[in-house]
């Protein structure tokens, strides 16, 4: 199982980032922290995050 499969936020947010590297999975950028927090609080939905990457 990859880290992406263990953490759905990484698969949702980070996998689209040009700076994301599977080796740096333990590092969290500010954008990831903000989006993860907003998702957890219900301020945004997963679908809204996916739409932003279109």
mmCIF file as Biopython writes it, N, C-alpha, C and O atoms, coordinates in Angstrom:
data_model
#
loop_
_atom_site.group_PDB
_atom_site.id
_atom_site.type_symbol
_atom_site.label_atom_id
_atom_site.label_alt_id
_atom_site.label_comp_id
_atom_site.label_asym_id
_atom_site.label_entity_id
_atom_site.label_seq_id
_atom_site.pdbx_PDB_ins_code
_atom_site.Cartn_x
_atom_site.Cartn_y
_atom_site.Cartn_z
_atom_site.occupancy
_atom_site.B_iso_or_equiv
_atom_site.auth_seq_id
_atom_site.auth_asym_id
_atom_site.pdbx_PDB_model_num
ATOM 1   N N  . UNK A ? 1  ? 0.845   -1.178 0.000   1.0 0.0 1  A 1 
ATOM 2   C CA . UNK A ? 1  ? 0.000   0.000  0.000   1.0 0.0 1  A 1 
ATOM 3   C C  . UNK A ? 1  ? 0.893   1.244  0.000   1.0 0.0 1  A 1 
ATOM 4   O O  . UNK A ? 1  ? 1.800   1.358  0.824   1.0 0.0 1  A 1 
ATOM 5   N N  . UNK A ? 2  ? 0.636   2.171  -0.921  1.0 0.0 2  A 1 
ATOM 6   C CA . UNK A ? 2  ? 1.420   3.393  -0.982  1.0 0.0 2  A 1 
ATOM 7   C C  . UNK A ? 2  ? 0.899   4.402  0.023   1.0 0.0 2  A 1 
ATOM 8   O O  . UNK A ? 2  ? -0.191  4.247  0.574   1.0 0.0 2  A 1 
ATOM 9   N N  . UNK A ? 3  ? 1.687   5.429  0.252   1.0 0.0 3  A 1 
ATOM 10  C CA . UNK A ? 3  ? 1.267   6.488  1.174   1.0 0.0 3  A 1 
ATOM 11  C C  . UNK A ? 3  ? -0.009  7.155  0.669   1.0 0.0 3  A 1 
ATOM 12  O O  . UNK A ? 3  ? -0.863  7.536  1.470   1.0 0.0 3  A 1 
ATOM 13  N N  . UNK A ? 4  ? -0.150  7.303  -0.655  1.0 0.0 4  A 1 
ATOM 14  C CA . UNK A ? 4  ? -1.356  7.907  -1.212  1.0 0.0 4  A 1 
ATOM 15  C C  . UNK A ? 4  ? -2.598  7.127  -0.826  1.0 0.0 4  A 1 
ATOM 16  O O  . UNK A ? 4  ? -3.651  7.711  -0.573  1.0 0.0 4  A 1 
ATOM 17  N N  . UNK A ? 5  ? -2.476  5.801  -0.779  1.0 0.0 5  A 1 
ATOM 18  C CA . UNK A ? 5  ? -3.625  4.975  -0.415  1.0 0.0 5  A 1 
ATOM 19  C C  . UNK A ? 5  ? -3.919  5.068  1.071   1.0 0.0 5  A 1 
ATOM 20  O O  . UNK A ? 5  ? -5.072  4.929  1.478   1.0 0.0 5  A 1 
ATOM 21  N N  . UNK A ? 6  ? -2.900  5.300  1.891   1.0 0.0 6  A 1 
ATOM 22  C CA . UNK A ? 6  ? -3.085  5.419  3.333   1.0 0.0 6  A 1 
ATOM 23  C C  . UNK A ? 6  ? -3.692  6.762  3.707   1.0 0.0 6  A 1 
ATOM 24  O O  . UNK A ? 6  ? -4.466  6.845  4.660   1.0 0.0 6  A 1 
ATOM 25  N N  . UNK A ? 7  ? -3.354  7.811  2.973   1.0 0.0 7  A 1 
ATOM 26  C CA . UNK A ? 7  ? -3.834  9.148  3.275   1.0 0.0 7  A 1 
ATOM 27  C C  . UNK A ? 7  ? -4.599  9.691  2.073   1.0 0.0 7  A 1 
ATOM 28  O O  . UNK A ? 7  ? -3.989  10.121 1.094   1.0 0.0 7  A 1 
ATOM 29  N N  . UNK A ? 8  ? -5.916  9.676  2.138   1.0 0.0 8  A 1 
ATOM 30  C CA . UNK A ? 8  ? -6.704  10.131 0.990   1.0 0.0 8  A 1 
ATOM 31  C C  . UNK A ? 8  ? -6.501  11.608 0.669   1.0 0.0 8  A 1 
ATOM 32  O O  . UNK A ? 8  ? -6.715  12.024 -0.469  1.0 0.0 8  A 1 
ATOM 33  N N  . UNK A ? 9  ? -6.093  12.403 1.654   1.0 0.0 9  A 1 
ATOM 34  C CA . UNK A ? 9  ? -5.838  13.820 1.401   1.0 0.0 9  A 1 
ATOM 35  C C  . UNK A ? 9  ? -4.647  14.000 0.463   1.0 0.0 9  A 1 
ATOM 36  O O  . UNK A ? 9  ? -4.653  14.892 -0.386  1.0 0.0 9  A 1 
ATOM 37  N N  . UNK A ? 10 ? -3.635  13.164 0.611   1.0 0.0 10 A 1 
ATOM 38  C CA . UNK A ? 10 ? -2.470  13.250 -0.273  1.0 0.0 10 A 1 
ATOM 39  C C  . UNK A ? 10 ? -2.881  12.923 -1.699  1.0 0.0 10 A 1 
ATOM 40  O O  . UNK A ? 10 ? -2.481  13.614 -2.636  1.0 0.0 10 A 1 
ATOM 41  N N  . UNK A ? 11 ? -3.670  11.882 -1.869  1.0 0.0 11 A 1 
ATOM 42  C CA . UNK A ? 11 ? -4.138  11.510 -3.206  1.0 0.0 11 A 1 
ATOM 43  C C  . UNK A ? 11 ? -4.995  12.620 -3.808  1.0 0.0 11 A 1 
ATOM 44  O O  . UNK A ? 11 ? -4.893  12.905 -5.001  1.0 0.0 11 A 1 
ATOM 45  N N  . UNK A ? 12 ? -5.829  13.239 -2.998  1.0 0.0 12 A 1 
ATOM 46  C CA . UNK A ? 12 ? -6.744  14.277 -3.474  1.0 0.0 12 A 1 
ATOM 47  C C  . UNK A ? 12 ? -6.021  15.578 -3.790  1.0 0.0 12 A 1 
ATOM 48  O O  . UNK A ? 12 ? -6.287  16.202 -4.818  1.0 0.0 12 A 1 
ATOM 49  N N  . UNK A ? 13 ? -5.117  15.988 -2.923  1.0 0.0 13 A 1 
ATOM 50  C CA . UNK A ? 13 ? -4.501  17.308 -3.031  1.0 0.0 13 A 1 
ATOM 51  C C  . UNK A ? 13 ? -3.122  17.260 -3.683  1.0 0.0 13 A 1 
ATOM 52  O O  . UNK A ? 13 ? -2.883  17.941 -4.681  1.0 0.0 13 A 1 
ATOM 53  N N  . UNK A ? 14 ? -2.236  16.477 -3.138  1.0 0.0 14 A 1 
ATOM 54  C CA . UNK A ? 14 ? -0.818  16.534 -3.516  1.0 0.0 14 A 1 
ATOM 55  C C  . UNK A ? 14 ? -0.503  15.935 -4.878  1.0 0.0 14 A 1 
ATOM 56  O O  . UNK A ? 14 ? 0.393   16.415 -5.572  1.0 0.0 14 A 1 
ATOM 57  N N  . UNK A ? 15 ? -1.216  14.911 -5.261  1.0 0.0 15 A 1 
ATOM 58  C CA . UNK A ? 15 ? -0.864  14.214 -6.501  1.0 0.0 15 A 1 
ATOM 59  C C  . UNK A ? 15 ? -0.967  15.112 -7.733  1.0 0.0 15 A 1 
ATOM 60  O O  . UNK A ? 15 ? -0.410  14.778 -8.779  1.0 0.0 15 A 1 
ATOM 61  N N  . UNK A ? 16 ? -1.662  16.237 -7.633  1.0 0.0 16 A 1 
ATOM 62  C CA . UNK A ? 16 ? -1.801  17.172 -8.750  1.0 0.0 16 A 1 
ATOM 63  C C  . UNK A ? 16 ? -0.709  18.238 -8.755  1.0 0.0 16 A 1 
ATOM 64  O O  . UNK A ? 16 ? -0.561  18.968 -9.734  1.0 0.0 16 A 1 
ATOM 65  N N  . UNK A ? 17 ? 0.043   18.331 -7.687  1.0 0.0 17 A 1 
ATOM 66  C CA . UNK A ? 17 ? 1.044   19.387 -7.531  1.0 0.0 17 A 1 
ATOM 67  C C  . UNK A ? 17 ? 2.324   19.035 -8.275  1.0 0.0 17 A 1 
ATOM 68  O O  . UNK A ? 17 ? 2.812   17.909 -8.181  1.0 0.0 17 A 1 
ATOM 69  N N  . UNK A ? 18 ? 2.863   19.987 -9.006  1.0 0.0 18 A 1 
ATOM 70  C CA . UNK A ? 18 ? 4.096   19.735 -9.754  1.0 0.0 18 A 1 
ATOM 71  C C  . UNK A ? 18 ? 5.306   19.571 -8.841  1.0 0.0 18 A 1 
ATOM 72  O O  . UNK A ? 18 ? 6.338   19.066 -9.282  1.0 0.0 18 A 1 
ATOM 73  N N  . UNK A ? 19 ? 5.206   19.982 -7.589  1.0 0.0 19 A 1 
ATOM 74  C CA . UNK A ? 19 ? 6.313   19.863 -6.645  1.0 0.0 19 A 1 
ATOM 75  C C  . UNK A ? 19 ? 6.255   18.581 -5.822  1.0 0.0 19 A 1 
ATOM 76  O O  . UNK A ? 19 ? 7.196   18.276 -5.088  1.0 0.0 19 A 1 
ATOM 77  N N  . UNK A ? 20 ? 5.172   17.833 -5.934  1.0 0.0 20 A 1 
ATOM 78  C CA . UNK A ? 20 ? 4.994   16.628 -5.121  1.0 0.0 20 A 1 
ATOM 79  C C  . UNK A ? 20 ? 5.916   15.510 -5.576  1.0 0.0 20 A 1 
ATOM 80  O O  . UNK A ? 20 ? 6.016   15.203 -6.764  1.0 0.0 20 A 1 
ATOM 81  N N  . UNK A ? 21 ? 6.587   14.910 -4.598  1.0 0.0 21 A 1 
ATOM 82  C CA . UNK A ? 21 ? 7.428   13.742 -4.846  1.0 0.0 21 A 1 
ATOM 83  C C  . UNK A ? 21 ? 7.071   12.690 -3.812  1.0 0.0 21 A 1 
ATOM 84  O O  . UNK A ? 21 ? 6.950   12.995 -2.626  1.0 0.0 21 A 1 
ATOM 85  N N  . UNK A ? 22 ? 6.904   11.476 -4.250  1.0 0.0 22 A 1 
ATOM 86  C CA . UNK A ? 22 ? 6.532   10.376 -3.360  1.0 0.0 22 A 1 
ATOM 87  C C  . UNK A ? 22 ? 7.537   10.225 -2.216  1.0 0.0 22 A 1 
ATOM 88  O O  . UNK A ? 22 ? 7.176   9.795  -1.121  1.0 0.0 22 A 1 
ATOM 89  N N  . UNK A ? 23 ? 8.793   10.579 -2.471  1.0 0.0 23 A 1 
ATOM 90  C CA . UNK A ? 23 ? 9.837   10.475 -1.444  1.0 0.0 23 A 1 
ATOM 91  C C  . UNK A ? 23 ? 9.646   11.470 -0.302  1.0 0.0 23 A 1 
ATOM 92  O O  . UNK A ? 23 ? 10.085  11.216 0.820   1.0 0.0 23 A 1 
ATOM 93  N N  . UNK A ? 24 ? 9.001   12.591 -0.577  1.0 0.0 24 A 1 
ATOM 94  C CA . UNK A ? 24 ? 8.829   13.652 0.419   1.0 0.0 24 A 1 
ATOM 95  C C  . UNK A ? 24 ? 7.462   13.594 1.087   1.0 0.0 24 A 1 
ATOM 96  O O  . UNK A ? 24 ? 6.926   14.624 1.495   1.0 0.0 24 A 1 
ATOM 97  N N  . UNK A ? 25 ? 6.905   12.420 1.199   1.0 0.0 25 A 1 
ATOM 98  C CA . UNK A ? 25 ? 5.539   12.234 1.676   1.0 0.0 25 A 1 
ATOM 99  C C  . UNK A ? 25 ? 5.325   12.793 3.083   1.0 0.0 25 A 1 
ATOM 100 O O  . UNK A ? 25 ? 4.210   13.192 3.420   1.0 0.0 25 A 1 
ATOM 101 N N  . UNK A ? 26 ? 6.365   12.828 3.903   1.0 0.0 26 A 1 
ATOM 102 C CA . UNK A ? 26 ? 6.238   13.311 5.275   1.0 0.0 26 A 1 
ATOM 103 C C  . UNK A ? 26 ? 6.183   14.830 5.352   1.0 0.0 26 A 1 
ATOM 104 O O  . UNK A ? 26 ? 5.753   15.385 6.363   1.0 0.0 26 A 1 
ATOM 105 N N  . UNK A ? 27 ? 6.618   15.511 4.284   1.0 0.0 27 A 1 
ATOM 106 C CA . UNK A ? 27 ? 6.603   16.970 4.273   1.0 0.0 27 A 1 
ATOM 107 C C  . UNK A ? 27 ? 5.222   17.457 3.862   1.0 0.0 27 A 1 
ATOM 108 O O  . UNK A ? 27 ? 4.643   16.958 2.897   1.0 0.0 27 A 1 
ATOM 109 N N  . UNK A ? 28 ? 4.694   18.434 4.597   1.0 0.0 28 A 1 
ATOM 110 C CA . UNK A ? 28 ? 3.388   18.996 4.268   1.0 0.0 28 A 1 
ATOM 111 C C  . UNK A ? 28 ? 3.556   20.481 3.975   1.0 0.0 28 A 1 
ATOM 112 O O  . UNK A ? 28 ? 4.039   21.234 4.821   1.0 0.0 28 A 1 
ATOM 113 N N  . UNK A ? 29 ? 3.161   20.899 2.786   1.0 0.0 29 A 1 
ATOM 114 C CA . UNK A ? 29 ? 3.233   22.316 2.453   1.0 0.0 29 A 1 
ATOM 115 C C  . UNK A ? 29 ? 2.039   23.040 3.073   1.0 0.0 29 A 1 
ATOM 116 O O  . UNK A ? 29 ? 1.089   22.411 3.539   1.0 0.0 29 A 1 
ATOM 117 N N  . UNK A ? 30 ? 2.106   24.355 3.069   1.0 0.0 30 A 1 
ATOM 118 C CA . UNK A ? 30 ? 1.048   25.165 3.677   1.0 0.0 30 A 1 
ATOM 119 C C  . UNK A ? 30 ? -0.292  24.966 2.962   1.0 0.0 30 A 1 
ATOM 120 O O  . UNK A ? 30 ? -1.339  24.912 3.608   1.0 0.0 30 A 1 
ATOM 121 N N  . UNK A ? 31 ? -0.260  24.856 1.644   1.0 0.0 31 A 1 
ATOM 122 C CA . UNK A ? 31 ? -1.505  24.663 0.897   1.0 0.0 31 A 1 
ATOM 123 C C  . UNK A ? 31 ? -2.183  23.360 1.302   1.0 0.0 31 A 1 
ATOM 124 O O  . UNK A ? 31 ? -3.403  23.311 1.462   1.0 0.0 31 A 1 
ATOM 125 N N  . UNK A ? 32 ? -1.388  22.304 1.465   1.0 0.0 32 A 1 
ATOM 126 C CA . UNK A ? 32 ? -1.939  21.021 1.896   1.0 0.0 32 A 1 
ATOM 127 C C  . UNK A ? 32 ? -2.583  21.151 3.270   1.0 0.0 32 A 1 
ATOM 128 O O  . UNK A ? 32 ? -3.695  20.669 3.485   1.0 0.0 32 A 1 
ATOM 129 N N  . UNK A ? 33 ? -1.892  21.799 4.198   1.0 0.0 33 A 1 
ATOM 130 C CA . UNK A ? 33 ? -2.417  21.948 5.556   1.0 0.0 33 A 1 
ATOM 131 C C  . UNK A ? 33 ? -3.722  22.737 5.567   1.0 0.0 33 A 1 
ATOM 132 O O  . UNK A ? 33 ? -4.662  22.382 6.278   1.0 0.0 33 A 1 
ATOM 133 N N  . UNK A ? 34 ? -3.776  23.801 4.782   1.0 0.0 34 A 1 
ATOM 134 C CA . UNK A ? 34 ? -4.986  24.631 4.728   1.0 0.0 34 A 1 
ATOM 135 C C  . UNK A ? 34 ? -6.144  23.852 4.113   1.0 0.0 34 A 1 
ATOM 136 O O  . UNK A ? 34 ? -7.239  23.826 4.675   1.0 0.0 34 A 1 
ATOM 137 N N  . UNK A ? 35 ? -5.912  23.219 2.965   1.0 0.0 35 A 1 
ATOM 138 C CA . UNK A ? 35 ? -6.981  22.464 2.309   1.0 0.0 35 A 1 
ATOM 139 C C  . UNK A ? 35 ? -7.454  21.295 3.165   1.0 0.0 35 A 1 
ATOM 140 O O  . UNK A ? 35 ? -8.655  21.044 3.256   1.0 0.0 35 A 1 
ATOM 141 N N  . UNK A ? 36 ? -6.533  20.586 3.787   1.0 0.0 36 A 1 
ATOM 142 C CA . UNK A ? 36 ? -6.901  19.466 4.653   1.0 0.0 36 A 1 
ATOM 143 C C  . UNK A ? 36 ? -7.773  19.948 5.810   1.0 0.0 36 A 1 
ATOM 144 O O  . UNK A ? 36 ? -8.774  19.316 6.145   1.0 0.0 36 A 1 
ATOM 145 N N  . UNK A ? 37 ? -7.392  21.055 6.410   1.0 0.0 37 A 1 
ATOM 146 C CA . UNK A ? 37 ? -8.156  21.623 7.517   1.0 0.0 37 A 1 
ATOM 147 C C  . UNK A ? 37 ? -9.556  22.032 7.052   1.0 0.0 37 A 1 
ATOM 148 O O  . UNK A ? 37 ? -10.542 21.760 7.736   1.0 0.0 37 A 1 
ATOM 149 N N  . UNK A ? 38 ? -9.642  22.680 5.899   1.0 0.0 38 A 1 
ATOM 150 C CA . UNK A ? 38 ? -10.941 23.103 5.370   1.0 0.0 38 A 1 
ATOM 151 C C  . UNK A ? 38 ? -11.822 21.901 5.041   1.0 0.0 38 A 1 
ATOM 152 O O  . UNK A ? 38 ? -13.030 21.939 5.275   1.0 0.0 38 A 1 
ATOM 153 N N  . UNK A ? 39 ? -11.233 20.843 4.503   1.0 0.0 39 A 1 
ATOM 154 C CA . UNK A ? 39 ? -11.991 19.624 4.219   1.0 0.0 39 A 1 
ATOM 155 C C  . UNK A ? 39 ? -12.504 18.992 5.506   1.0 0.0 39 A 1 
ATOM 156 O O  . UNK A ? 39 ? -13.664 18.585 5.581   1.0 0.0 39 A 1 
ATOM 157 N N  . UNK A ? 40 ? -11.650 18.911 6.512   1.0 0.0 40 A 1 
ATOM 158 C CA . UNK A ? 40 ? -12.036 18.299 7.784   1.0 0.0 40 A 1 
ATOM 159 C C  . UNK A ? 40 ? -13.140 19.086 8.482   1.0 0.0 40 A 1 
ATOM 160 O O  . UNK A ? 40 ? -13.978 18.499 9.166   1.0 0.0 40 A 1 
ATOM 161 N N  . UNK A ? 41 ? -13.150 20.403 8.315   1.0 0.0 41 A 1 
ATOM 162 C CA . UNK A ? 41 ? -14.167 21.250 8.950   1.0 0.0 41 A 1 
ATOM 163 C C  . UNK A ? 41 ? -15.433 21.366 8.106   1.0 0.0 41 A 1 
ATOM 164 O O  . UNK A ? 41 ? -16.414 21.971 8.539   1.0 0.0 41 A 1 
ATOM 165 N N  . UNK A ? 42 ? -15.418 20.794 6.916   1.0 0.0 42 A 1 
ATOM 166 C CA . UNK A ? 42 ? -16.591 20.842 6.052   1.0 0.0 42 A 1 
ATOM 167 C C  . UNK A ? 42 ? -16.765 22.168 5.340   1.0 0.0 42 A 1 
ATOM 168 O O  . UNK A ? 42 ? -17.847 22.461 4.833   1.0 0.0 42 A 1 
ATOM 169 N N  . UNK A ? 43 ? -15.719 22.970 5.294   1.0 0.0 43 A 1 
ATOM 170 C CA . UNK A ? 43 ? -15.791 24.271 4.637   1.0 0.0 43 A 1 
ATOM 171 C C  . UNK A ? 43 ? -15.779 24.134 3.118   1.0 0.0 43 A 1 
ATOM 172 O O  . UNK A ? 43 ? -16.344 24.964 2.405   1.0 0.0 43 A 1 
ATOM 173 N N  . UNK A ? 44 ? -15.131 23.077 2.630   1.0 0.0 44 A 1 
ATOM 174 C CA . UNK A ? 44 ? -15.115 22.748 1.209   1.0 0.0 44 A 1 
ATOM 175 C C  . UNK A ? 44 ? -15.317 21.244 1.076   1.0 0.0 44 A 1 
ATOM 176 O O  . UNK A ? 44 ? -15.159 20.490 2.036   1.0 0.0 44 A 1 
ATOM 177 N N  . UNK A ? 45 ? -15.668 20.827 -0.130  1.0 0.0 45 A 1 
ATOM 178 C CA . UNK A ? 45 ? -15.878 19.401 -0.377  1.0 0.0 45 A 1 
ATOM 179 C C  . UNK A ? 45 ? -14.745 18.845 -1.237  1.0 0.0 45 A 1 
ATOM 180 O O  . UNK A ? 45 ? -13.993 19.592 -1.863  1.0 0.0 45 A 1 
ATOM 181 N N  . UNK A ? 46 ? -14.643 17.528 -1.252  1.0 0.0 46 A 1 
ATOM 182 C CA . UNK A ? 46 ? -13.650 16.882 -2.112  1.0 0.0 46 A 1 
ATOM 183 C C  . UNK A ? 46 ? -13.923 17.207 -3.573  1.0 0.0 46 A 1 
ATOM 184 O O  . UNK A ? 46 ? -12.995 17.367 -4.366  1.0 0.0 46 A 1 
ATOM 185 N N  . UNK A ? 47 ? -15.181 17.303 -3.917  1.0 0.0 47 A 1 
ATOM 186 C CA . UNK A ? 47 ? -15.548 17.610 -5.298  1.0 0.0 47 A 1 
ATOM 187 C C  . UNK A ? 47 ? -15.072 19.009 -5.688  1.0 0.0 47 A 1 
ATOM 188 O O  . UNK A ? 47 ? -14.644 19.217 -6.823  1.0 0.0 47 A 1 
ATOM 189 N N  . UNK A ? 48 ? -15.140 19.959 -4.777  1.0 0.0 48 A 1 
ATOM 190 C CA . UNK A ? 48 ? -14.658 21.314 -5.057  1.0 0.0 48 A 1 
ATOM 191 C C  . UNK A ? 48 ? -13.145 21.333 -5.256  1.0 0.0 48 A 1 
ATOM 192 O O  . UNK A ? 48 ? -12.639 22.082 -6.091  1.0 0.0 48 A 1 
ATOM 193 N N  . UNK A ? 49 ? -12.436 20.528 -4.509  1.0 0.0 49 A 1 
ATOM 194 C CA . UNK A ? 49 ? -10.986 20.430 -4.693  1.0 0.0 49 A 1 
ATOM 195 C C  . UNK A ? 49 ? -10.690 19.826 -6.061  1.0 0.0 49 A 1 
ATOM 196 O O  . UNK A ? 49 ? -9.826  20.325 -6.782  1.0 0.0 49 A 1 
ATOM 197 N N  . UNK A ? 50 ? -11.390 18.765 -6.424  1.0 0.0 50 A 1 
ATOM 198 C CA . UNK A ? 50 ? -11.192 18.132 -7.734  1.0 0.0 50 A 1 
ATOM 199 C C  . UNK A ? 50 ? -11.493 19.112 -8.863  1.0 0.0 50 A 1 
ATOM 200 O O  . UNK A ? 50 ? -10.777 19.146 -9.864  1.0 0.0 50 A 1 
ATOM 201 N N  . UNK A ? 51 ? -12.549 19.906 -8.706  1.0 0.0 51 A 1 
ATOM 202 C CA . UNK A ? 51 ? -12.917 20.884 -9.731  1.0 0.0 51 A 1 
ATOM 203 C C  . UNK A ? 51 ? -11.831 21.941 -9.924  1.0 0.0 51 A 1 
ATOM 204 O O  . UNK A ? 51 ? -11.645 22.442 -11.033 1.0 0.0 51 A 1 
ATOM 205 N N  . UNK A ? 52 ? -11.124 22.279 -8.867  1.0 0.0 52 A 1 
ATOM 206 C CA . UNK A ? 52 ? -10.066 23.288 -8.953  1.0 0.0 52 A 1 
ATOM 207 C C  . UNK A ? 52 ? -8.908  22.824 -9.831  1.0 0.0 52 A 1 
ATOM 208 O O  . UNK A ? 52 ? -8.179  23.652 -10.377 1.0 0.0 52 A 1 
ATOM 209 N N  . UNK A ? 53 ? -8.732  21.528 -9.972  1.0 0.0 53 A 1 
ATOM 210 C CA . UNK A ? 53 ? -7.636  20.993 -10.769 1.0 0.0 53 A 1 
ATOM 211 C C  . UNK A ? 53 ? -8.013  20.765 -12.229 1.0 0.0 53 A 1 
ATOM 212 O O  . UNK A ? 53 ? -7.183  20.307 -13.013 1.0 0.0 53 A 1 
ATOM 213 N N  . UNK A ? 54 ? -9.221  21.069 -12.596 1.0 0.0 54 A 1 
ATOM 214 C CA . UNK A ? 54 ? -9.664  20.874 -13.986 1.0 0.0 54 A 1 
ATOM 215 C C  . UNK A ? 54 ? -9.169  22.003 -14.861 1.0 0.0 54 A 1 
ATOM 216 O O  . UNK A ? 54 ? -9.439  22.018 -16.062 1.0 0.0 54 A 1 
#
